[in-house]
Amino acid sequence: MRAHLCCGDDFTGKVGCFRGVGDRLPRLFVLFGWHGGEWGLIDLGLSRWLGSDLNEKMASHIVGYPRMGPKRELKFALESFWDGKSSAEDLEKVATDLRASIWKQMADTGIKYIPSNTFSYYDQVLDTTAMLGAVPERYSWTGGEIGFSTYFSMARGNATVPAMEMTKWFDTNYHFIVPELGPNTKFSYSSHKAVNEYKEAKALGVDTVPVLIGPVSYLLLSKPAKGVEKSFPLLSLLNSILPVYKEVIAELKAAGATWIQFDEPTLVLDLDSHQLAAFSAAYTELEPALSGLDVLVEIYFADIPSESYKTLASLNSVTAYGFDLIRGAKTIDLVKSAGFPSGKYLFAGVVDGRNIWADDLAASLSTLESLEAIVGKDKLVVSTSCSLMHTAVDLVNETKLDSEIKSWLAFAAQKVVEVNALAKALAGQKDGAYFAANAAAQASRRSSPRVTNEEVQKAAAALKGSDHRRATNVSARLDAQQKKLNLPVLPTTTIGSFPQTVELRRVRREYKANKISEEEYISAIKEEISKVVKIQEELDIDVLVHGEPERNDMVEYFGEQLSGFAFTANGWVQSYGSRCVKPPIIYGDVSRPNPMTVFWSKTAQSMTSRPMKGMLTGPVTILNWSFVRNDQPRFETCYQIALAIKKEVEDLEAAGIQVIQIDEAALREGLPLRKAEHAFYLDWAVHSFRITNCGVQDTTQIHTHMCYSNFNDIIHSIINMDADVITIENSRSDEKLLSVFREGVKYGAGIGPGVYDIHSPRIPSTEEIADRINKMLAVLDTNILWVNPDCGLKTRKYTEVKPALTNMVSAAKLIRTQLASAK
C-alpha cells in the first residue's frame, strides 16, 4: 500500500502527512526528491530516509538491538529501583516504552524480521537461567514465576549471599552471568518473558521473531555449581532442559509466532565431536515441537568451522542459518565450496554489529549478489553480523562529533537503515542517492589527511626486531623495589578508582560546560584526592591510589588526550547490568602530544609519605575498549598506543612516582575465539604491554590489572608480560584462578588475586576475606602475595567501600600476625 500524499502538486521540500497501516493518526513528513520512481520522504518522527512504499517489507533482519535506550533510560530506571527511589511498576513502564520504540523504529524503517526477547533487565543468559528455573539454592527461591528480587539477587548478590559469577561474552566487552548447574539442578518453566514480549509486540501491530539462547550454547556457557565436581558433564543436562524449551515453543506457536531464532554462538568455537553431537541431538529432539515454525539458528563473532557447518546443515528442524560475515568472512568461502542446503534461508550478516563505521554498501551488495547466486534470490536475507547491542544507539543524538567524522559512522539506528537499504537494492530497488552518499563518505575517509601521521607510522615500524624486555629479571627487581618501598608482608592496595559521587560528576560536568573556571575545577579535584588519600591512610592501606576523580572513564580519559581519537556525547554501550561505557573512536594514527596524568599523580604523592600509584590504562585495553579503525591491522594501532603510553610511563618515573600501574583489564577479552589464532594475538598484545615499560629503572615497580575473564588458559602469556605485580579478578569466580597454581604453574612476580567482589553491594566480613587469603597462601608464596579488591571502586558507594576495605585491611593484619607467630 502506498502512502497517500496530501500536499499540492509541487511536492519537493513541502510538509505533508500520511496515514500508514497501524497508524492511528497521520504522520508528518517532508518530501525532498524523486528517487527510483517514487517520492522520498523524511519522517519527522524518525529523521530518516523512507521510500513512499512504506509497507512493503524487504528480506531484512536485525539480530538484536541495544537495550539501554538512546539516553540510557533503562540504566537510570534500574539504579533508581535498586536504590529504592522508584517502584517495580516504574521500572517496567520504562522498559515497556523502550521496547515499543525499538520495535516501531524497525517496523517503520522496513525491517521484515524484527527480534523480540532481546531486551533484558540485566543479561540475556540470566534471562535464560530464569526461564529454566535454574536458580542456585543459596537464593532461597521457592518456585513460581521468578520476580525482580530473585533475578537481581542472582545478578548482584544481596546482603546475605554473593552474586553469580560474571564473565566476558566471548571476545566482547559485554559481561554475562554464568549459570551454575549440577546433577541436582531442578528445571521448570519459571519466566514467561519471551512469550510475554512477543505478545506485547503483536499488540502493537509488530510481528516479531522471538529470540532464545539456544539450549546447547546455554549449557556450554555454564559451569558446575558449587560443590559439584569440576569435571561434571554439563551437556548431560540437555534432556533435562529441553522440556522447558518445548513449553516455551508451544506457547509462542499458540501466540501466533511463525519464526523463532535460537542464538547458538558457541558453534564458532573449537568443538569436539561430542559437543557437535549435542547440537544434532537437541534439534532432533525439538523437531516435533518446532513443526510449523521457521527456525533460524544464529551464529556470530567468528567464522563457523567446517565440521560445525556440516552439523548445522544436517539439522532438519532448522530452516535458516544466520552467519557473521564480518568477523567470519571465511564462512563465505565455506558456503561457496561446501555448498548450501537446498531450500534453506541464509541470513547474511554483512552489516557490522560490533563497530561504528558506516557500511561500505557497494562492497556488501557485491557480497550479497555473489551469495544470491548460490542460495537463491528468495532465500537470502540481509542482516547484521551480530546483535547491535555492542554498538552505540543513534548517531542523530550526537552533537560532539564534527561533520566529517560523523559522515564516516553508523550507530545502531543507522545500521538498521543500512540493512534495509541493502535489502531493497538486492530486490532491485536501489536508492541511488543513498548509495552515492555512502560512496562519497567512504572516499572521504580514505583520503582524509587527519587519518595518517607518517612520523607515528615510522616509529611503530621501528619496533620490529626487539622484544622490549626489561634488562633485569623480576626476582632481582622485586628485591630492589622492596629496599626502596619497605612494604610489609601481604601489602594492601586498591585497584585505582574510588566512588564517583554525584557532586564529583557535577564538578566535571560544569567544568566541561565552562560553568566553572579551571582554577575552581583543579581546587575541587585536589580536595577530592586529599579526601581519598586521607581515607586510605586512616584505613592503613600500604600502597595508595589517588582515586581518579578527574577521570570519566579509564579509556575515554586517555583517548581525549591522544591524537587520532574522536569522542561522542551519547555513544553509550552496555558493559553489564546498568553499567555503560562510552568507547572512544580511533579514526587515525595515535600519538601523545602532552603528558596526561603526571600533574595529578605528583599532586597526590605530595599529600602522603606512602607510595602513590601512577594510574594508566594499557595499550591493549585502550584498543579493545575502543571502536577501532578498520583500515589497518589492529596490532599496528596497538603498537602506536603503546609508544604513547611509554612516554607517559617515563614522565611519571621522572616525576618521582615509584609505583606505576598499567591496567590491561581487556587483554584476555581480545583473545580470538579459535585456538589457531591465539599465538599471534598474544604475541603482539604482550609485546605491546612490554613496550610501555621496558625503559624504567629496576626500582620502579610496574603493576598491571586484569578483570573478569578466564585467565587460566593464558597464564604463561601473563607471566610473559613481565610485570612486577599483577592484580587480578578472583573472588566472583570461586577462586578459579588459584587452580592454575595448584596445577604446578610457578609464578615469581607479585600477585594480588582479588579478595572481594566490588560489583556487588555486599560487604564481606573480615573472616571471609581472611579465609580467601589463606586459600591463596596454600598455592602462592607469602612474599609475592598482595591483598586487594577484585577491581576499581568507581561504581560503589562510600558506605560500602569503607567497611569493605576496613575488613580487607583487618584480614591482612590478622594473617600477618598468624604468620609471624608461626615462625
C-alpha positions in Angstrom: 0.0 0.0 0.0 1.4 3.4 -1.0 1.2 6.4 1.2 -1.4 9.0 0.2 0.4 12.3 -0.4 -1.9 15.1 0.7 0.2 18.1 -0.5 0.0 20.3 -3.5 1.5 19.4 -6.9 4.9 21.0 -6.2 5.9 18.5 -3.7 9.7 18.9 -3.1 10.5 20.4 0.3 6.9 20.5 1.3 5.5 19.3 4.6 2.7 16.8 4.2 1.1 13.9 6.1 0.1 10.3 5.5 -1.6 7.5 7.5 0.3 4.2 7.3 -1.0 0.8 8.3 -1.2 0.6 12.1 -1.1 4.4 12.4 -4.0 5.9 14.4 -3.0 9.4 13.4 -1.5 10.9 10.2 2.3 11.4 10.4 4.2 14.5 9.2 6.9 14.2 6.6 9.0 16.4 4.3 9.3 15.5 0.6 12.8 16.0 -0.7 13.2 14.4 -4.0 12.2 11.8 -6.6 14.3 8.6 -6.3 14.0 5.4 -8.1 10.5 6.1 -9.4 9.0 7.3 -6.1 8.9 10.3 -3.8 11.4 10.3 -0.9 10.1 11.2 2.5 11.8 12.3 5.7 9.6 11.1 8.6 9.8 14.0 11.1 9.4 11.4 13.9 12.4 9.5 12.7 14.6 11.9 10.7 15.4 9.1 8.3 15.0 8.3 4.6 11.8 6.5 3.8 10.6 5.4 0.4 6.9 6.0 -0.3 6.3 2.3 -0.5 6.1 2.2 3.3 4.5 -1.2 3.9 6.5 -3.4 1.7 9.0 -5.3 3.8 12.2 -6.4 2.1 14.2 -9.5 3.2 15.9 -7.8 6.1 16.7 -8.9 9.7 18.3 -7.5 12.9 19.9 -10.0 15.2 19.3 -7.8 18.3 19.3 -4.1 19.4 20.7 -2.0 22.3 18.5 -2.2 25.5 19.6 0.9 27.5 17.9 3.4 25.3 19.3 6.4 23.4 19.6 8.4 26.7 20.4 5.4 28.9 16.8 5.4 30.2 17.0 1.8 31.4 20.2 2.4 33.3 18.7 5.3 35.3 15.4 3.4 35.9 17.4 0.3 37.2 19.6 2.3 39.5 16.6 4.2 40.8 14.8 0.9 41.5 17.8 -0.6 43.2 18.2 2.4 45.4 14.5 2.2 46.5 13.6 5.5 44.9 11.1 4.1 42.4 8.8 1.1 42.2 8.8 -2.1 40.1 5.9 -0.6 38.1 8.0 2.5 37.3 10.9 0.3 36.1 8.5 -1.8 34.0 7.0 1.3 32.4 10.4 2.5 31.2 11.2 -1.0 29.9 7.8 -1.2 28.1 8.3 2.2 26.4 11.8 1.3 25.3 10.7 -2.0 23.7 7.8 -0.3 21.9 10.0 2.4 20.5 12.6 -0.1 19.3 10.1 -2.3 17.6 8.3 0.6 16.0 11.6 2.0 14.7 12.5 -1.2 13.0 9.0 -1.6 11.6 8.9 2.0 10.3 12.3 1.5 8.6 11.0 -1.5 6.8 12.7 -4.4 8.6 10.9 -7.7 7.9 12.3 -10.0 10.6 12.3 -7.9 13.8 13.6 -9.6 17.0 11.8 -9.8 20.3 13.1 -11.0 23.7 16.5 -9.3 23.1 15.6 -6.8 25.7 16.9 -7.6 29.2 16.8 -6.0 32.6 20.3 -7.3 33.2 21.6 -10.1 30.9 20.2 -12.4 28.3 21.9 -15.5 29.7 20.5 -14.7 33.1 17.1 -14.4 31.5 17.5 -18.0 30.1 18.5 -19.2 33.6 15.3 -17.6 34.9 13.3 -19.2 32.1 14.7 -22.6 33.0 14.2 -22.0 36.8 17.9 -22.9 37.3 18.2 -20.7 40.4 21.1 -21.7 42.8 19.9 -22.9 46.2 21.6 -20.0 48.1 18.9 -17.6 46.8 16.1 -19.4 48.6 13.8 -19.3 45.6 10.7 -21.4 46.3 9.2 -21.7 42.8 6.7 -19.9 40.7 7.4 -17.0 38.3 10.8 -15.5 39.0 10.5 -11.9 40.1 12.9 -9.0 40.4 14.0 -9.9 43.9 15.4 -13.3 42.9 16.5 -12.1 39.5 18.6 -9.2 40.7 20.0 -11.2 43.7 21.4 -13.6 41.2 22.9 -10.7 39.2 24.1 -8.5 42.0 24.1 -10.5 45.2 22.3 -9.2 48.3 23.1 -8.6 52.0 23.5 -12.3 52.8 24.6 -14.1 49.6 27.1 -13.3 46.8 26.2 -12.8 43.2 26.7 -15.4 40.5 29.9 -15.3 38.5 30.2 -12.8 35.7 32.5 -13.2 32.8 33.0 -11.8 29.3 30.6 -12.7 26.5 33.0 -14.3 24.0 35.5 -11.6 22.9 33.4 -8.6 23.6 33.3 -6.1 26.5 29.8 -7.3 27.5 29.6 -9.5 30.6 27.1 -12.3 31.2 26.0 -14.1 34.3 27.4 -17.6 34.3 24.8 -20.3 35.0 25.6 -22.7 37.9 24.3 -26.2 37.2 24.7 -29.7 38.6 23.1 -33.1 38.7 20.6 -31.9 41.3 19.5 -28.8 39.5 15.7 -28.8 39.0 14.5 -27.2 35.8 11.0 -25.7 35.4 9.4 -23.1 33.2 9.7 -20.1 35.5 9.9 -17.0 33.4 7.4 -16.3 30.6 9.3 -13.3 29.4 9.9 -14.5 25.8 6.2 -15.2 25.2 5.1 -12.0 27.0 7.3 -9.8 24.9 6.2 -11.5 21.7 2.5 -10.8 22.7 3.4 -7.3 23.7 4.9 -6.5 20.2 2.0 -8.2 18.5 -0.5 -6.0 20.4 1.4 -3.0 18.9 0.9 -4.4 15.4 4.5 -5.7 15.1 5.0 -9.4 14.3 8.4 -10.3 15.7 10.9 -13.2 15.7 11.3 -14.4 19.3 14.9 -14.9 20.2 16.2 -17.6 22.7 19.7 -18.5 23.7 20.0 -22.0 22.2 20.0 -25.0 24.6 23.4 -26.2 23.7 25.2 -22.8 23.9 23.4 -22.3 27.2 25.0 -25.4 28.7 28.4 -24.9 27.1 28.5 -21.4 28.7 27.6 -22.7 32.1 29.8 -24.0 34.9 29.4 -26.7 37.6 27.6 -25.4 40.7 29.5 -25.1 44.0 30.1 -28.4 45.5 29.8 -30.2 42.1 32.9 -31.8 40.6 34.6 -29.6 38.0 34.5 -32.5 35.6 30.7 -32.7 35.7 29.4 -33.1 32.1 27.1 -30.1 31.7 25.8 -31.5 28.4 24.3 -34.4 30.3 21.6 -31.9 31.4 20.4 -31.4 27.8 17.4 -33.8 28.1 16.5 -32.0 31.4 16.3 -28.5 29.9 14.6 -29.4 26.5 11.2 -30.0 28.0 11.2 -26.3 29.2 12.2 -25.2 25.7 9.3 -27.3 24.3 6.9 -25.5 26.6 8.2 -22.1 25.5 8.0 -23.1 21.8 4.4 -24.3 22.3 3.3 -21.1 23.9 5.0 -19.0 21.2 3.2 -21.0 18.5 -0.1 -20.6 20.3 0.5 -16.8 20.4 1.0 -16.7 16.6 4.7 -16.8 16.1 5.8 -18.1 12.7 9.6 -17.7 13.2 11.9 -18.4 16.1 15.6 -17.5 16.5 18.0 -19.6 18.5 21.3 -17.9 19.2 24.0 -20.7 19.2 27.2 -18.6 19.1 29.3 -21.5 20.6 29.2 -23.1 17.2 32.1 -20.8 16.2 34.3 -22.4 18.9 36.6 -25.4 18.5 34.1 -28.0 19.4 34.7 -31.8 19.7 32.6 -34.5 18.2 30.6 -35.0 21.5 29.7 -31.3 21.6 28.7 -31.3 18.0 26.6 -34.4 18.6 24.7 -32.4 21.3 23.5 -29.9 18.7 22.2 -32.7 16.5 20.5 -34.4 19.5 18.9 -31.1 20.7 17.4 -30.0 17.5 16.3 -33.5 16.6 14.5 -33.8 19.9 12.9 -30.3 19.4 11.8 -31.1 15.8 8.2 -32.1 16.6 7.7 -29.1 18.8 9.2 -26.8 16.1 6.9 -28.2 13.4 5.1 -25.4 11.6 7.7 -22.8 12.6 10.6 -21.4 10.5 13.7 -21.8 12.7 16.7 -19.6 12.5 19.9 -20.6 14.1 22.1 -17.5 14.6 25.9 -17.8 14.9 28.2 -14.8 15.4 31.7 -13.4 16.3 33.8 -15.6 14.0 33.7 -17.9 11.0 32.0 -21.2 11.5 34.3 -24.3 11.3 33.6 -26.8 8.6 32.6 -29.6 11.0 30.1 -27.2 12.8 28.8 -26.1 9.4 28.2 -29.8 8.4 26.4 -30.4 11.7 24.2 -27.3 11.3 23.4 -28.1 7.6 22.2 -31.6 8.7 19.5 -30.4 11.1 16.1 -31.0 9.6 14.3 -28.8 12.1 16.4 -25.7 11.1 15.2 -23.7 8.1 17.6 -20.7 8.2 21.2 -20.0 9.2 22.5 -16.6 10.3 26.2 -16.1 9.8 28.6 -13.3 10.8 30.2 -12.3 7.6 32.3 -9.5 9.1 34.4 -11.4 11.7 33.6 -14.6 9.9 34.5 -13.7 6.4 35.9 -17.3 5.8 32.3 -18.5 6.1 31.6 -17.1 2.6 34.3 -19.3 1.1 32.9 -22.3 3.1 29.4 -21.7 1.7 30.8 -21.4 -1.8 33.0 -24.5 -1.6 30.8 -26.8 0.6 27.5 -25.7 -0.9 24.4 -24.5 0.8 21.5 -26.7 1.8 18.7 -26.6 -0.8 15.6 -24.7 0.3 17.1 -23.2 3.4 17.5 -19.4 4.1 20.8 -17.7 4.6 20.7 -14.6 6.9 23.8 -12.8 5.7 25.4 -10.7 8.4 27.1 -8.1 6.2 26.5 -5.0 8.4 28.9 -4.9 11.3 27.2 -5.1 14.7 30.4 -4.5 16.7 31.8 -1.4 15.2 30.5 2.1 14.3 31.9 2.6 10.8 29.4 3.1 8.1 29.0 0.1 5.9 30.7 0.0 2.5 27.3 -0.6 0.8 28.8 -1.2 -2.6 31.1 -3.9 -1.3 28.3 -5.5 0.8 26.0 -5.5 -2.1 28.6 -7.3 -4.2 29.0 -9.9 -1.5 25.2 -10.4 -1.3 24.9 -10.8 -5.0 27.6 -13.5 -5.0 25.7 -15.3 -2.3 22.4 -14.9 -4.1 23.8 -16.9 -7.0 24.4 -19.8 -4.6 21.4 -19.6 -2.2 18.7 -18.3 -4.5 17.0 -14.9 -4.7 14.1 -15.7 -2.4 16.3 -17.4 0.3 18.8 -14.6 1.0 18.1 -12.2 3.9 20.2 -9.2 4.7 21.2 -9.0 8.4 23.6 -7.6 10.9 26.7 -9.6 11.8 25.5 -9.9 15.4 23.3 -8.0 17.9 23.6 -4.3 17.6 23.9 -4.1 21.5 27.6 -3.9 21.0 27.4 -0.6 19.3 26.1 2.9 20.2 22.4 3.6 19.8 21.8 6.6 17.4 24.0 9.0 15.6 21.2 11.5 15.5 21.9 12.2 19.2 25.5 13.2 18.6 26.4 16.8 18.9 30.1 16.3 19.8 31.4 14.8 16.5 32.4 17.1 13.7 30.6 16.6 10.4 33.5 14.9 8.5 33.9 12.1 11.1 30.2 11.8 11.6 29.8 11.1 7.9 32.0 8.1 8.3 29.9 6.5 11.0 26.7 4.5 11.6 25.3 3.6 15.0 22.6 1.0 15.7 19.7 3.1 14.3 21.7 3.9 11.1 22.7 0.3 10.7 19.0 -0.7 10.7 18.6 1.7 7.8 21.7 0.3 6.0 20.3 -3.3 6.3 17.0 -2.2 4.8 18.8 -0.2 2.0 20.9 -3.3 1.1 17.7 -5.5 1.1 15.9 -3.0 -1.2 19.0 -2.9 -3.5 19.1 -6.6 -3.7 15.4 -6.6 -4.6 16.1 -4.2 -7.5 15.0 -1.0 -5.7 18.4 0.5 -5.1 18.3 4.0 -3.7 20.9 5.7 -5.9 21.2 8.8 -3.8 21.7 6.9 -0.6 24.4 4.7 -2.1 26.1 7.7 -3.7 26.3 9.5 -0.4 27.7 6.4 1.2 30.4 6.0 -1.5 31.4 9.7 -1.1 31.8 9.2 2.7 34.0 6.1 2.1 36.2 8.0 -0.3 36.4 11.0 2.2 37.7 8.7 5.0 40.3 7.0 2.7 41.7 10.3 1.6 41.4 12.5 4.7 44.8 13.9 6.0 43.5 13.5 9.5 43.9 9.7 9.3 47.7 9.5 8.6 50.7 10.6 10.6 53.9 9.5 8.9 56.1 10.1 11.9 53.9 7.8 14.1 54.0 5.1 11.4 57.8 5.2 11.2 58.1 5.0 15.0 55.8 2.0 15.1 57.6 0.3 12.2 60.9 0.7 14.0 59.6 -1.5 16.9 60.3 -4.7 14.9 63.3 -6.6 15.8 63.2 -6.2 19.6 61.1 -7.9 22.2 61.4 -4.9 24.6 62.0 -6.7 27.8 63.4 -5.1 30.9 67.1 -5.9 31.4 66.9 -7.4 34.9 64.7 -10.4 35.9 61.7 -9.9 38.0 63.1 -11.5 41.2 66.1 -9.1 41.2 63.7 -6.2 40.5 61.4 -7.1 43.4 64.4 -7.1 45.8 65.5 -3.7 44.6 61.9 -2.3 44.9 61.4 -3.7 48.4 64.5 -2.0 49.7 63.1 1.3 48.4 59.4 0.8 49.3 59.8 -1.2 52.5 56.4 -2.8 52.3 55.0 -5.3 54.9 54.2 -8.9 54.1 50.8 -9.1 52.3 50.8 -5.5 51.2 47.4 -4.0 50.8 46.3 -1.7 47.9 43.2 -1.0 45.8 42.9 -1.1 42.0 42.6 2.6 41.2 39.2 4.3 41.2 37.2 5.4 44.3 33.5 6.1 44.3 32.4 8.8 41.9 29.8 10.8 43.8 27.1 12.9 42.4 29.0 16.0 43.5 32.1 14.9 41.7 30.3 14.2 38.5 28.7 17.6 38.7 32.1 19.3 39.0 33.4 17.6 35.9 30.2 18.3 34.0 30.3 22.0 34.9 34.0 22.3 34.0 33.3 20.8 30.6 30.4 23.2 30.1 32.6 26.2 31.1 30.4 26.9 34.1 33.3 26.9 36.5 36.9 28.1 35.9 39.9 25.9 35.6 41.2 27.1 39.0 37.9 26.1 40.6 38.0 22.7 38.9 41.6 22.0 40.0 40.8 23.0 43.5 37.7 20.7 43.6 39.7 17.7 42.3 42.6 18.3 44.7 40.1 18.4 47.5 38.7 15.0 46.4 42.1 13.5 46.1 43.0 14.7 49.5 39.9 13.1 50.9 40.7 9.8 49.2 44.3 9.8 50.4 43.2 10.6 54.0 40.7 7.7 53.9 43.4 5.2 52.8 45.8 6.4 55.4 43.2 6.1 58.1 42.4 2.6 56.8 46.2 1.9 56.9 46.4 0.8 53.3 50.0 0.3 52.2 50.2 1.4 48.6 47.7 4.2 47.8 45.8 5.5 44.8 44.6 9.0 44.1 41.0 7.7 43.3 40.9 9.0 39.7 38.3 11.8 40.4 39.4 13.7 37.2 38.5 10.7 35.0 35.2 10.0 33.4 36.3 6.6 32.1 39.6 4.6 32.1 39.8 4.6 28.3 38.0 7.8 27.4 40.2 9.9 29.7 43.3 8.9 27.9 41.8 8.9 24.4 40.8 12.6 24.9 44.4 13.4 25.3 45.8 11.3 22.4 45.7 12.3 18.7 43.7 10.1 16.4 40.7 9.7 18.7 37.2 11.1 18.5 34.5 11.2 21.2 30.8 11.0 21.3 28.3 12.7 23.6 25.9 9.8 23.8 27.7 6.8 22.3 27.0 4.6 25.3 27.3 0.8 25.1 26.2 -1.7 27.8 29.0 -3.5 29.6 26.9 -5.3 32.2 23.7 -4.6 34.1 23.2 -0.9 34.3 26.9 -0.2 33.6 27.5 1.6 30.3 30.7 2.7 28.7 31.3 5.3 26.0 34.1 3.9 23.8 36.3 6.3 22.0 36.6 6.1 18.2 40.1 5.6 16.9 40.0 7.0 13.4 43.7 7.8 12.7 47.3 7.3 13.8 47.8 7.7 17.5 50.3 9.9 19.4 50.7 11.7 22.7 51.0 15.4 22.4 51.4 16.2 26.1 51.7 14.4 29.5 48.3 13.1 30.6 48.5 12.1 34.3 51.7 13.4 35.7 50.2 16.6 37.3 47.6 14.6 39.3 50.0 11.8 40.3 52.6 14.3 41.6 49.8 16.2 43.4 48.6 13.0 45.1 52.1 11.9 46.0 52.8 15.2 47.6 49.9 14.6 50.1 51.4 11.4 51.6 54.7 9.7 52.5 53.3 6.3 51.4 53.8 5.0 47.8 51.2 6.5 45.4 50.5 4.6 42.3 50.5 6.3 39.0 47.5 5.0 37.1 47.5 4.3 33.4 45.4 2.2 31.0 47.4 -0.1 28.9 47.5 -0.1 25.1 45.7 -3.4 24.6 42.8 -2.3 26.8 42.6 1.1 25.1 42.4 -0.8 21.8 39.9 -3.4 22.9 37.6 -0.9 24.6 37.5 1.5 21.7 35.8 1.5 18.4 38.9 0.7 16.3 39.7 1.9 12.8 39.2 -1.0 10.3 41.5 0.2 7.6 44.7 -1.3 9.1 45.6 -4.3 11.3 44.6 -3.9 14.9 48.2 -4.7 16.1 49.6 -1.7 14.2 47.2 0.6 16.0 48.1 -1.1 19.3 51.8 -0.5 18.8 51.1 3.2 18.2 49.2 3.4 21.5 52.0 1.5 23.3 54.5 4.1 22.2 52.3 6.9 23.5 51.9 5.2 26.9 55.6 4.5 27.1 56.2 8.3 27.0 53.8 8.7 29.9 55.4 6.0 32.0 58.8 7.6 31.5 57.4 11.0 32.5 55.8 9.6 35.7 59.1 7.9 36.7 61.0 11.2 36.1 58.4 12.9 38.4 59.2 10.6 41.3 56.4 8.1 41.0 57.8 4.8 42.3 54.8 2.5 41.5 53.1 2.7 38.1 50.1 0.6 37.3 49.3 -0.1 33.6 45.9 -1.7 33.5 45.4 -4.4 30.9 41.8 -5.3 32.0 40.9 -6.3 28.5 43.9 -8.3 27.3 42.1 -11.7 27.7 39.0 -10.3 26.2 40.6 -9.8 22.8 41.8 -13.4 22.6 40.5 -14.8 19.3 37.8 -17.5 19.7 39.7 -20.1 17.7 42.8 -21.6 19.2 44.8 -21.5 16.0 44.7 -17.7 16.2 45.7 -17.4 19.9 49.5 -17.3 19.5 49.6 -14.4 17.0 47.3 -12.2 19.1 49.1 -12.9 22.4 52.5 -12.2 20.8 51.6 -8.7 19.8 49.4 -8.0 22.8 52.0 -9.0 25.3 54.7 -7.2 23.3 52.6 -4.0 23.3 52.5 -4.1 27.1 56.3 -4.6 27.5 56.9 -1.7 25.1 55.2 0.6 27.6 57.7 0.0 30.5 60.8 -1.5 29.0 62.9 1.5 29.8 62.2 2.1 33.5 64.7 1.5 36.4 64.7 -1.7 38.4 63.4 0.2 41.5 60.3 1.4 39.7 57.6 -1.1 40.3 55.3 -1.9 37.4 51.8 -3.2 38.2 49.1 -4.4 35.9 45.5 -5.3 36.5 43.1 -7.8 34.7 39.4 -8.3 35.4 36.5 -10.8 34.8 37.7 -13.3 32.3 39.1 -16.9 32.3 42.8 -16.4 32.7 44.0 -19.9 33.2 44.5 -20.7 29.6 46.8 -17.7 29.0 48.7 -17.8 32.3 52.0 -18.2 30.5 51.4 -15.1 28.4 50.5 -13.2 31.6 53.9 -14.3 33.1 55.5 -13.2 29.8 54.2 -9.7 30.3 57.0 -9.4 32.9 55.1 -7.1 35.2 56.4 -6.8 38.8 52.9 -7.2 40.3 49.6 -8.3 38.8 46.3 -7.8 40.5 43.6 -10.0 39.0 39.9 -10.8 39.5 39.4 -13.9 41.6 36.6 -13.8 44.1 33.5 -13.9 42.0 34.7 -16.9 40.0 35.1 -19.1 43.1 38.9 -18.7 43.1 39.1 -20.3 39.7 42.4 -18.5 39.1 44.0 -20.3 42.0 43.5 -23.7 40.3 46.3 -23.0 37.8 48.8 -22.6 40.6 47.6 -25.8 42.3 48.4 -27.5 39.0 52.1 -26.5 39.3 52.5 -23.2 37.4 55.3 -21.3 39.1 54.7 -17.5 39.4 57.6 -15.4 40.7 56.2 -11.9 40.4 53.9 -10.2 42.9 50.3 -11.2 42.5 47.1 -10.0 44.1 44.1 -12.2 43.4 41.0 -10.2 44.4 39.7 -10.9 47.8 36.2 -9.4 47.4 33.7 -8.7 44.6 33.3 -4.9 44.0 30.4 -5.4 41.5 28.1 -6.4 44.4 26.9 -4.1 47.1 27.5 -6.9 49.6 30.2 -6.2 52.3 32.4 -9.2 53.1 33.4 -9.9 56.7 37.0 -9.9 57.9 36.7 -13.7 58.4 35.6 -14.3 54.9 38.4 -12.3 53.4 40.9 -13.9 55.7 39.7 -17.3 54.5 40.3 -16.2 50.9 43.8 -15.1 51.8 44.6 -18.4 53.4 43.4 -20.3 50.3 45.8 -18.1 48.3 48.7 -18.8 50.6 48.1 -22.5 50.1 49.3 -22.2 46.5 51.3 -18.9 46.5 54.4 -17.8 48.4 53.9 -15.3 51.2 56.5 -12.9 49.8 54.7 -12.4 46.5 51.0 -12.2 47.6 49.2 -8.8 47.7 45.8 -8.1 49.2 43.3 -6.1 47.1 39.7 -6.0 45.8 38.8 -7.5 42.5 38.5 -4.3 40.6 38.2 -0.5 40.9 35.6 1.1 43.3 34.1 3.7 41.0 30.6 2.2 40.9 30.3 1.6 44.7 29.2 4.0 47.4 31.4 5.1 50.3 29.0 3.4 52.7 30.0 0.1 51.0 33.7 0.9 50.3 34.8 2.0 53.8 33.6 -1.1 55.7 34.7 -3.5 53.0 38.3 -2.0 52.9 38.3 -1.9 56.7 37.6 -5.6 56.7 40.2 -6.2 54.0 43.0 -4.5 55.9 42.0 -6.2 59.1 42.1 -9.6 57.4 45.6 -8.9 56.0 46.8 -7.8 59.5 45.2 -10.9 61.1 47.0 -13.2 58.7 50.3 -11.3 59.2 50.0 -11.9 62.9 49.3 -15.6 62.4 52.3 -15.9 60.0 54.6 -14.1 62.5 53.5 -16.3 65.4 54.0 -19.5 63.3 57.7 -18.7 62.7 
